[in-house]
């Protein structure tokens, strides 16, 4: 499901991060809210972030929050 094709498989993108872990990620955005899901199976970790608005500021806020969670809890 997540790693079936190079960098994209069944709605999920994936990449190898700077420490060598494969990271699956998906953005959900039907127009009224925004969600980001990151799964790092190599370290048994997932980050799921939902906002109740879809905007450029929400996208920037998600990036800041994700960076902080990865810094604190691993990537």
PLY file of the C-alpha trace (Angstrom):
ply
format ascii 1.0
element vertex 75
property float x
property float y
property float z
element edge 74
property int vertex1
property int vertex2
end_header
0.00 0.00 0.00
2.63 2.57 1.01
5.73 1.54 -0.89
4.31 -0.17 -3.98
5.67 2.33 -6.52
8.59 4.75 -6.49
7.57 7.68 -4.28
3.78 7.24 -4.73
1.45 4.35 -4.03
-2.35 4.30 -3.74
-2.81 7.90 -2.55
0.29 8.03 -0.36
3.57 9.70 -1.17
6.73 8.42 0.40
10.34 9.43 0.69
13.48 8.58 2.60
14.16 11.26 5.23
17.52 12.71 6.26
18.19 9.92 8.77
17.35 7.11 6.33
13.79 6.23 7.38
11.01 5.76 4.84
8.21 8.24 5.51
4.72 7.82 4.06
2.62 10.97 3.94
-0.78 12.07 2.78
-2.55 15.43 2.67
-6.33 15.54 2.97
-7.98 18.77 1.92
-11.64 18.75 0.88
-11.82 22.55 1.05
-13.08 23.16 4.58
-10.33 21.60 6.68
-6.79 20.36 6.23
-5.10 17.21 7.47
-1.58 15.84 7.23
-0.59 12.28 8.08
3.02 11.14 8.34
3.90 7.52 9.08
7.45 6.47 9.92
7.16 2.72 10.20
10.91 2.24 10.79
10.58 3.82 14.25
6.92 2.91 14.91
5.80 6.56 14.77
2.91 8.47 13.20
2.04 12.16 13.22
-1.55 13.13 12.42
-2.46 16.81 12.29
-5.94 18.22 11.61
-6.99 21.84 11.25
-10.52 23.18 11.01
-9.63 25.57 8.18
-7.80 25.25 4.89
-5.56 28.25 4.25
-1.96 29.19 3.60
-1.57 30.06 7.30
-2.91 26.63 8.32
-0.42 24.97 5.97
2.43 26.98 7.50
1.21 26.15 11.00
1.13 22.44 10.22
4.73 22.63 8.97
5.87 24.36 12.18
4.03 21.85 14.37
5.34 18.87 12.42
8.93 20.14 12.61
8.61 20.57 16.38
7.10 17.10 16.87
9.85 15.51 14.78
12.47 17.43 16.78
11.02 16.30 20.12
9.89 12.78 19.33
12.01 11.59 16.42
11.89 11.25 12.71
0 1
1 2
2 3
3 4
4 5
5 6
6 7
7 8
8 9
9 10
10 11
11 12
12 13
13 14
14 15
15 16
16 17
17 18
18 19
19 20
20 21
21 22
22 23
23 24
24 25
25 26
26 27
27 28
28 29
29 30
30 31
31 32
32 33
33 34
34 35
35 36
36 37
37 38
38 39
39 40
40 41
41 42
42 43
43 44
44 45
45 46
46 47
47 48
48 49
49 50
50 51
51 52
52 53
53 54
54 55
55 56
56 57
57 58
58 59
59 60
60 61
61 62
62 63
63 64
64 65
65 66
66 67
67 68
68 69
69 70
70 71
71 72
72 73
73 74
